Amino acid sequence: MEISNKKGELLFKGEFILDNIEEVKEQLILLSSKIKTKEVKLNLIDVVEIDSAGIQLILSFCKTLKEDGIAYSITKINEDILNILEISGLGRFMNLV
């Protein structure tokens, strides 16, 4: 999983799965400490696979952002990933735009 920060937009590329969850978690911790804006957009268009561990990590990251006073929205999302979030009912806990 690659995560990059471009002008207040976090771009996620790759797989959000149990096999790489610890690596992704470490990347998110580092990124969250560097966020200097009041709003962050999450771009998940290039996420090709997600499982329950990945969804849980995204939810946890969004909760951390909110606790830090940083507004967030998911502005772009892969259609397959969106379907998974909608079917699971977890999409309602994310700020999907």
N, C-alpha and C positions, 0 to 999 in steps of 0.2 A: 504494500500500500504506500503510495506516495501522497504526501499532503504538502501543499504549498500555500502561502499567504500572499495574495496579490491585492493590495489596496482595500483591505477589509473584507475580502472574499477568500474563504478557505476552499481550495480545490482538492477534492479527494479523487484518487485514481487507483483502481485495482480492486482487491478483494478485502472485504470487511468480515473476516471469518475467524473462527477459534484458533486456527493454526498461526495466525499472525497478530492476535489480539493484544498481546503484551507489547509488541513492537509499536503497534498503532497507539496504544495507551500512552506509552512514553513520548511519542511524537506529539500527541495532543496536550500532554502536560507541559512540554516545552513551548508549544505554540501558545497555549493559554496564558503563559506568563509574559509573552511578548505582545499580546493584544493591547493596543493603546487607544482603540476607538470605542465608542459607546454602542456600536451596532456592528454585527458580523453577519455576513451572508455565507451560508454553506452551500457549496455546489457539489452535488452528488451525481452529476450526469455521467461521469466516467467510472462509477462504481459498478463493477461487472457481476459481483456476487456478494451476498450478505446472508448471515445466519443469525440465530438468536443472540449469540455473543456480540456480534457487530451491532445489532439493533440496541442491545443493552448499553453498549459503550457510547453510541450516539446519544441515547437518552440521558446517560450520566453526564456527558460532555455538555449537552444543552442545559441541564440542571445547574452545572457548575457556572456556565456563562451567566445564567439568570441570577444566581446567588452573588456573582461578582458585579452585578448591575449592568451587564452587557446584553443588549437586545440581540436576538438572533432570528434568522429566518432561513428556511431551506428554499432557495430560489430556483434551483435547477436540480432535477432528479431523473434518473434513469426510469423509464416506464415500468420495467420489470420490478425494480426496487419499490417504486410507488405502489404497485399492486400488492406486493408482500406486506407493506405497511398498512394499506387499507384493509386487506383481508384479515390481518392479525388484530386490527383495531388500534394499533399503536400509533398510527399516523395522527390521531387526534391529540396526542401528547406532544407533537412536534409542530412547530410553526411553519406549516407547508404553505408556500405562496404560489 
